Amino acid sequence: MPTHSETRTLPYTAQQMYDLVADVGNYPKFLPWTAAARVRSVTPEGDHEVMLADMVISFKVFRERFTSRVTLWPEQKKIHTEYIDGPFHHLESNWSFRDVEGGSEVHFDVDFEFRNRLLQGAAGLFFNEAMQRVVRAFERRAHELYDAPGPKAG
């Protein structure tokens, strides 16, 4: 099963990066291979919220919809995503954010396995590169939102 883990130090606050990653509905604007995203519901559960979200991923001839449960811990600045329904046998990812001098440390890890052997084989060929592109897409989006001159996007 492919796994990827990465920690980056970025010139943005942990809160800014948490808010960016938690904004699942805007993923199609900047995230590679994300054709659509829809937040079905957000349910407060004490110190965290549980979001149900549908996403459509599209890569060449493949187009698949899946549903995830996204657990948001705003105080701890952590986000955990687990797969509910779709083309995966397994999908789990974690984000954590903490303030450091000059910005924040962002940690991301993911592991998944497609049900379809053809998709799994294709994913295995470019998985690490793809995950690095995903992380870089969040970095670019942070730059657009937080560094760009003029009115800030919200």
Residue frames relative to the residue before (quaternion, step in Angstrom):
aa qw qx qy qz dx dy dz
M 1.0000 0.0000 0.0000 0.0000 0.00 0.00 0.00
P 0.4284 -0.7145 0.4819 0.2715 3.64 -0.69 1.00
T 0.0193 -0.7693 0.6386 0.0079 3.54 -1.09 0.79
H 0.0419 -0.7733 0.6325 0.0168 3.53 -1.21 0.55
S 0.0010 0.7778 -0.6280 0.0239 3.55 -1.02 0.86
E 0.0631 0.8024 -0.5857 0.0961 3.55 -0.89 0.93
T 0.0833 -0.7632 0.6388 0.0504 3.55 -1.10 0.77
R 0.0340 -0.7979 0.6007 -0.0369 3.55 -0.83 1.05
T 0.2563 -0.7118 0.6257 0.1902 3.54 -1.22 0.58
L 0.0591 -0.8225 0.5644 -0.0390 3.54 -0.65 1.19
P 0.5153 -0.6792 0.4361 0.2880 3.61 -1.12 0.62
Y 0.5499 0.5615 -0.4082 0.4646 3.59 1.05 0.80
T 0.5712 -0.5927 0.4253 0.3763 3.58 -1.16 0.45
A 0.6306 -0.5134 0.4160 0.4070 3.55 -1.27 0.38
Q 0.6341 0.5360 -0.3332 0.4468 3.60 1.01 -0.76
Q 0.6424 0.5177 -0.3280 0.4601 3.59 0.93 -0.85
M 0.6971 0.4662 -0.2832 0.4653 3.59 0.85 -0.92
Y 0.6049 0.5391 -0.3475 0.4720 3.58 1.06 -0.73
D 0.6692 0.5079 -0.3009 0.4513 3.60 0.84 -1.00
L 0.6443 0.5340 -0.3141 0.4484 3.58 0.99 -0.86
V 0.7108 0.4418 -0.2649 0.4789 3.60 0.81 -0.97
A 0.6536 0.5224 -0.3132 0.4492 3.61 1.06 -0.68
D 0.6219 0.5623 -0.3271 0.4360 3.60 1.23 -0.41
V 0.0831 -0.8649 0.4946 0.0185 3.55 0.73 1.17
G 0.6243 0.5837 -0.3407 0.3917 3.60 0.96 -0.78
N 0.7137 0.4377 -0.2565 0.4830 3.59 1.16 -0.51
Y 0.3583 0.7701 -0.4721 0.2361 3.62 1.21 0.03
P 0.6499 0.5306 -0.3569 0.4107 3.66 0.86 -0.76
K 0.5835 0.5970 -0.3757 0.4024 3.62 1.17 -0.42
F 0.8515 0.1332 -0.0262 0.5065 3.60 1.03 -0.61
L 0.6540 0.5454 -0.3238 0.4123 3.61 1.12 -0.41
P 0.4855 -0.6819 0.4563 0.3017 3.61 -0.72 1.04
W 0.8548 0.1728 -0.1576 0.4633 3.54 -1.20 0.76
T 0.5728 0.5612 -0.4023 0.4417 3.61 1.21 0.22
A 0.1919 -0.8235 0.5295 0.0685 3.54 -0.29 1.32
A 0.7985 -0.0484 0.0596 0.5970 3.60 1.10 -0.65
A 0.0191 -0.7687 0.6390 0.0197 3.53 -1.29 0.50
R 0.0047 0.7894 -0.6128 0.0369 3.53 -0.98 0.87
V 0.2735 -0.7310 0.6034 0.1637 3.54 -0.89 0.98
R 0.3079 -0.7745 0.5314 0.1517 3.56 -0.58 1.18
S 0.7894 -0.1490 0.1524 0.5758 3.55 0.88 -0.98
V 0.1263 -0.7306 0.6617 0.1117 3.52 -1.34 0.41
T 0.0650 -0.8176 0.5714 -0.0271 3.55 -0.62 1.20
P 0.3393 -0.7287 0.5535 0.2181 3.62 -0.65 1.07
E 0.0122 0.7870 -0.6159 0.0345 3.58 -1.00 0.88
G 0.7882 -0.2799 0.1373 0.5306 3.56 0.38 1.27
D 0.8431 -0.1277 0.1101 0.5106 3.59 -0.62 -1.13
H 0.7553 0.2798 -0.1936 0.5601 3.59 1.26 0.15
E 0.3141 -0.7084 0.5960 0.2107 3.54 -1.38 0.17
V 0.2162 -0.7529 0.6050 0.1431 3.55 -1.16 0.63
M 0.1338 -0.7904 0.5975 0.0212 3.52 -0.71 1.19
L 0.1704 -0.7269 0.6506 0.1386 3.56 -1.06 0.76
A 0.0161 0.8207 -0.5657 0.0781 3.55 -0.71 1.11
D 0.2421 -0.7270 0.6255 0.1469 3.53 -1.17 0.75
M 0.0234 -0.7818 0.6229 0.0114 3.54 -1.04 0.81
V 0.2123 -0.7279 0.6339 0.1524 3.51 -1.25 0.57
I 0.1205 -0.7726 0.6208 0.0566 3.54 -0.77 1.09
S 0.0718 -0.7983 0.5978 -0.0107 3.52 -0.99 0.88
F 0.1298 0.7689 -0.6138 0.1231 3.55 -0.82 1.05
K 0.8172 -0.1254 0.0167 0.5623 3.54 -0.52 1.28
V 0.8343 -0.1604 0.1125 0.5154 3.62 -0.65 -1.04
F 0.6149 0.5568 -0.3470 0.4375 3.59 1.25 -0.19
R 0.0745 0.7525 -0.6514 0.0633 3.54 -1.04 0.88
E 0.0786 0.8187 -0.5557 0.1218 3.56 -0.45 1.22
R 0.2646 -0.7316 0.6093 0.1533 3.53 -1.16 0.76
F 0.0580 0.7890 -0.6114 0.0166 3.55 -1.07 0.70
T 0.3229 -0.7256 0.5825 0.1731 3.50 -1.29 0.51
S 0.0807 -0.7975 0.5978 0.0129 3.55 -1.00 0.90
R 0.3101 -0.6665 0.6380 0.2294 3.48 -1.37 0.42
V 0.0963 -0.7974 0.5957 0.0060 3.56 -0.60 1.19
T 0.1290 -0.7913 0.5955 0.0512 3.57 -0.59 1.16
L 0.1533 -0.8075 0.5694 0.0129 3.53 -0.68 1.23
W 0.0717 -0.7660 0.6384 0.0233 3.57 -0.84 1.04
P 0.2305 -0.8288 0.4916 0.1355 3.61 0.07 1.25
E 0.6682 0.5039 -0.3211 0.4434 3.62 0.90 -0.79
Q 0.7296 0.4004 -0.2240 0.5072 3.58 0.96 -0.88
K 0.2895 -0.7811 0.4911 0.2548 3.57 1.34 -0.30
K 0.4694 0.6188 -0.4732 0.4156 3.52 0.76 1.20
I 0.0989 -0.7710 0.6281 0.0351 3.53 -1.17 0.72
H 0.0614 -0.7843 0.6173 0.0012 3.56 -0.84 1.03
T 0.0915 -0.7955 0.5985 0.0242 3.57 -0.84 0.99
E 0.0149 0.7819 -0.6231 0.0100 3.54 -0.97 0.89
Y 0.5413 -0.6558 0.4574 0.2601 3.46 -1.14 0.87
I 0.1803 -0.7753 0.5957 0.1075 3.57 -1.07 0.78
D 0.8144 -0.1012 0.1428 0.5532 3.58 0.70 -1.10
G 0.5393 0.6206 -0.4639 0.3298 3.57 -1.09 0.73
P 0.8113 -0.3459 0.2095 0.4221 3.58 -1.24 -0.48
F 0.6074 0.5852 -0.3526 0.4053 3.59 1.24 -0.10
H 0.4074 -0.6295 0.5927 0.2941 3.51 -1.29 0.44
H 0.7797 -0.0415 0.0838 0.6191 3.53 1.12 -0.82
L 0.1330 0.7595 -0.6325 0.0731 3.58 -1.09 0.74
E 0.1462 0.7662 -0.6125 0.1280 3.54 -0.84 1.00
S 0.0586 0.7890 -0.6106 0.0342 3.57 -0.99 0.81
N 0.1495 -0.7718 0.6149 0.0629 3.52 -1.28 0.57
W 0.0848 -0.7425 0.6623 0.0536 3.52 -1.16 0.77
S 0.0529 0.7625 -0.6447 -0.0154 3.56 -1.14 0.61
F 0.1576 -0.7925 0.5888 0.0206 3.52 -1.09 0.84
R 0.1004 0.7811 -0.6142 0.0512 3.58 -0.95 0.82
D 0.5015 -0.6531 0.4847 0.2948 3.51 -1.09 0.81
V 0.0051 -0.7488 0.6627 -0.0081 3.54 -1.12 0.83
E 0.6862 -0.4549 0.3375 0.4565 3.57 -1.21 0.20
G 0.8341 0.1911 -0.1629 0.4912 3.56 -0.82 1.04
G 0.8172 -0.1299 0.0747 0.5565 3.61 1.20 0.13
S 0.5470 -0.5917 0.4579 0.3755 3.54 -0.90 -0.96
E 0.3591 -0.6702 0.5985 0.2521 3.48 -1.32 0.41
V 0.1243 -0.7879 0.6028 0.0184 3.54 -0.79 1.11
H 0.0626 -0.7880 0.6122 0.0169 3.55 -0.79 1.06
F 0.0318 -0.7867 0.6156 -0.0338 3.55 -0.95 0.98
D 0.1110 0.7649 -0.6339 0.0279 3.55 -1.04 0.78
V 0.0447 -0.7895 0.6116 -0.0251 3.53 -1.14 0.76
D 0.0711 0.7484 -0.6589 -0.0273 3.52 -1.25 0.50
F 0.0690 0.8028 -0.5862 0.0837 3.53 -1.04 0.79
E 0.0851 -0.7503 0.6505 0.0820 3.48 -1.39 0.26
F 0.3562 -0.7213 0.5557 0.2100 3.57 -0.85 1.00
R 0.5206 -0.6003 0.5007 0.3434 3.57 -1.22 0.49
N 0.6955 0.4662 -0.2468 0.4878 3.55 1.00 -0.95
R 0.4307 -0.7290 0.4695 0.2501 3.60 -0.64 1.11
L 0.6173 0.5437 -0.3460 0.4513 3.59 1.07 -0.69
L 0.6603 0.4861 -0.2977 0.4890 3.59 0.94 -0.90
Q 0.6458 0.5243 -0.3232 0.4511 3.59 0.94 -0.86
G 0.6523 0.5118 -0.3105 0.4650 3.58 0.97 -0.86
A 0.6585 0.4969 -0.3050 0.4758 3.57 0.96 -0.88
A 0.6493 0.5213 -0.3171 0.4540 3.59 0.95 -0.87
G 0.6453 0.5492 -0.3203 0.4235 3.55 0.96 -0.84
L 0.6330 0.5627 -0.3245 0.4211 3.57 1.10 -0.69
F 0.8217 0.1868 -0.0775 0.5328 3.59 0.97 -0.74
F 0.2814 0.8273 -0.4636 0.1466 3.59 1.27 0.18
N 0.7135 0.4503 -0.2870 0.4536 3.60 0.66 -1.04
E 0.6379 0.5138 -0.3250 0.4727 3.57 0.98 -0.81
A 0.6512 0.5222 -0.3121 0.4536 3.58 0.97 -0.88
M 0.6736 0.4881 -0.3024 0.4654 3.59 0.91 -0.88
Q 0.6214 0.5169 -0.3427 0.4788 3.59 1.06 -0.64
R 0.6325 0.5205 -0.3306 0.4688 3.60 1.03 -0.73
V 0.6231 0.5361 -0.3369 0.4591 3.59 1.04 -0.76
V 0.6659 0.4899 -0.3041 0.4734 3.59 0.86 -0.96
R 0.6570 0.5051 -0.3086 0.4670 3.62 0.93 -0.85
A 0.6089 0.5473 -0.3575 0.4493 3.60 1.07 -0.65
F 0.6414 0.4961 -0.3255 0.4864 3.60 1.02 -0.73
E 0.6212 0.5337 -0.3391 0.4629 3.61 1.03 -0.74
R 0.6688 0.4942 -0.3004 0.4672 3.59 0.89 -0.94
R 0.6421 0.5194 -0.3227 0.4623 3.57 0.99 -0.83
A 0.6245 0.5222 -0.3392 0.4713 3.60 0.99 -0.78
H 0.6390 0.5206 -0.3251 0.4637 3.58 0.95 -0.84
E 0.6559 0.5103 -0.3096 0.4621 3.60 0.94 -0.90
L 0.7301 0.4511 -0.2442 0.4515 3.58 0.88 -0.93
Y 0.8188 0.3219 -0.1226 0.4592 3.55 0.83 -1.00
D 0.7377 0.3881 -0.2341 0.5004 3.61 1.18 -0.38
A 0.5604 0.6432 -0.3892 0.3475 3.56 1.13 -0.59
P 0.4747 -0.6596 0.4925 0.3114 3.60 -1.01 0.75
G 0.6958 0.4619 -0.3448 0.4286 3.53 -1.22 0.43
P 0.7767 -0.3250 0.2308 0.4876 3.58 -1.29 -0.24
K 0.4211 -0.6953 0.5266 0.2488 3.54 -1.05 0.82
A 0.4369 -0.6670 0.5351 0.2792 3.55 -1.04 0.82
G 0.1648 -0.8215 0.5391 0.0858 3.56 -1.01 0.65
